[in-house]
Amino acid sequence: MAIVELKNISFSYTPEQEIIHDLSLAFDSGSATAIVGQNGAGKTTTVKLINHLLIPSQGQVLINGHDSRELTTAKVSQQVGYAFQNPDDQIFNNSIRKEIAYGPKENGIKGEALEKKVIQAAELTGLRDFLDEHPYNFPYSLRKFITIASLVAMDPDVYIFDEPTAGQDHISRQRLAGIIKTLKSQGKCIIIITHDMNFVAENFQRVVVLSEHKILRDGTPQEIFTDTDLMTRANIEPPAVLNIANQARLSAVPLTVAELVNAL
Ligand SMILES: Nc1ncnc2c1ncn2[C@@H]1O[C@H](COP(=O)(O)OP(=O)(O)OP(=O)(O)O)[C@@H](O)[C@H]1O
């Protein structure tokens, strides 16, 4: 059974314009999916429908088989963790430790069990040595890891990251890739929204292309990035390694630098 299922979802912010039309999508445990598409395609709206920040006008969102309409927002947020595009929309404590501890503490976890959750989340996200720092002593890009650590401490089944690589340097991107890989290996469901096709090509096996209020394609990066009509229609840039492969007239479809080097 899928851990998240959107069944024939429609949604509008205003009566004049439907943003999502009759969309169906399912996500499994132990999977990582990238949702891509041009600005305004409805990516953020779709994930907000998953975590109950928005309610569909039609259709159903099932979390672990339960209709999210029958769950409270608090209950959904225990199962679906959402890291906003801007970490400053989420961070409000004056130390990284307090920020990470906030969610589990609200759920009644305390003492050693709480400390253990904080340490585990900080270790996974590379924040172990900075727990007593003020979050705003960290640059914007690294504050994203504080919001991710706060989610990890809550141990949800589903993680949604909105534009996680925006403003990240090479080391942070690698750290992020490592976090996604670890969470996936723990059986978590990871969904990201991104414009970063290099990151998608290197780290995801499933790509959902949203455009024109619906899913244009749901497939592997190889399928998506070799479909030039689709990429034009959805305004997607292919990853850099594929551009190089095309210019070198290679028949291979490399998705990583290592694959490109092999093909050359
Ligand atoms: N609160 C809102 N009220 C009215 N319209 C909204 C609201 N939020 C988003 N929209 C509109 O809904 C459409 C889809 O927005 P959404 O943020 O879901 O797109 P997106 O694919 O995530 O875009 P981006 O890549 O730019 O973040 C856009 O036309 C946007 O202007």
The ligand as an SDF file (V2000), in Angstrom:
LIG
                    3D

 31 33  0  0  0  0  0  0  0  0999 V2000
   -2.0650   31.7180   -1.6710 N   0  0  0  0  0  0  0  0  0  0  0  0
   -2.3080   31.8150   -2.9880 C   0  0  0  0  0  0  0  0  0  0  0  0
   -3.3710   32.5170   -3.4350 N   0  0  0  0  0  0  0  0  0  0  0  0
   -3.6370   32.5990   -4.7630 C   0  0  0  0  0  0  0  0  0  0  0  0
   -2.8920   32.0050   -5.7280 N   0  0  0  0  0  0  0  0  0  0  0  0
   -1.8330   31.3140   -5.3310 C   0  0  0  0  0  0  0  0  0  0  0  0
   -1.4750   31.1670   -3.9440 C   0  0  0  0  0  0  0  0  0  0  0  0
   -0.3550   30.4040   -3.8530 N   0  0  0  0  0  0  0  0  0  0  0  0
   -0.0170   30.0830   -5.1160 C   0  0  0  0  0  0  0  0  0  0  0  0
   -0.9040   30.6310   -5.9940 N   0  0  0  0  0  0  0  0  0  0  0  0
   -0.8780   30.4650   -7.4640 C   0  0  0  0  0  0  0  0  0  0  0  0
   -1.0230   29.0830   -7.7490 O   0  0  0  0  0  0  0  0  0  0  0  0
   -0.2040   28.7250   -8.8500 C   0  0  0  0  0  0  0  0  0  0  0  0
    0.6880   27.5540   -8.4470 C   0  0  0  0  0  0  0  0  0  0  0  0
    1.5830   27.9990   -7.4190 O   0  0  0  0  0  0  0  0  0  0  0  0
    2.6380   27.0170   -6.7700 P   0  0  0  0  0  0  0  0  0  0  0  0
    3.3840   27.8230   -5.7400 O   0  0  0  0  0  0  0  0  0  0  0  0
    1.9680   25.7760   -6.3290 O   0  0  0  0  0  0  0  0  0  0  0  0
    3.5780   26.7130   -8.0130 O   0  0  0  0  0  0  0  0  0  0  0  0
    5.0190   26.0740   -8.0570 P   0  0  0  0  0  0  0  0  0  0  0  0
    5.0100   25.0690   -9.1460 O   0  0  0  0  0  0  0  0  0  0  0  0
    5.4280   25.5770   -6.6940 O   0  0  0  0  0  0  0  0  0  0  0  0
    5.9100   27.3210   -8.4710 O   0  0  0  0  0  0  0  0  0  0  0  0
    7.4290   27.7380   -8.1140 P   0  0  0  0  0  0  0  0  0  0  0  0
    8.3180   26.8040   -8.8640 O   0  0  0  0  0  0  0  0  0  0  0  0
    7.5140   29.1490   -8.6370 O   0  0  0  0  0  0  0  0  0  0  0  0
    7.5880   27.6700   -6.6180 O   0  0  0  0  0  0  0  0  0  0  0  0
    0.5650   29.9840   -9.2520 C   0  0  0  0  0  0  0  0  0  0  0  0
   -0.1130   30.5780  -10.3400 O   0  0  0  0  0  0  0  0  0  0  0  0
    0.4640   30.8630   -8.0330 C   0  0  0  0  0  0  0  0  0  0  0  0
    0.4900   32.2130   -8.3920 O   0  0  0  0  0  0  0  0  0  0  0  0
  1  2  1  0
  2  3  1  0
  2  7  2  0
  3  4  2  0
  4  5  1  0
  5  6  2  0
  6  7  1  0
  6 10  1  0
  7  8  1  0
  8  9  2  0
  9 10  1  0
 10 11  1  0
 11 12  1  0
 11 30  1  0
 12 13  1  0
 13 14  1  0
 13 28  1  0
 14 15  1  0
 15 16  1  0
 16 17  2  0
 16 18  1  0
 16 19  1  0
 19 20  1  0
 20 21  2  0
 20 22  1  0
 20 23  1  0
 23 24  1  0
 24 25  2  0
 24 26  1  0
 24 27  1  0
 28 29  1  0
 28 30  1  0
 30 31  1  0
M  END
$$$$
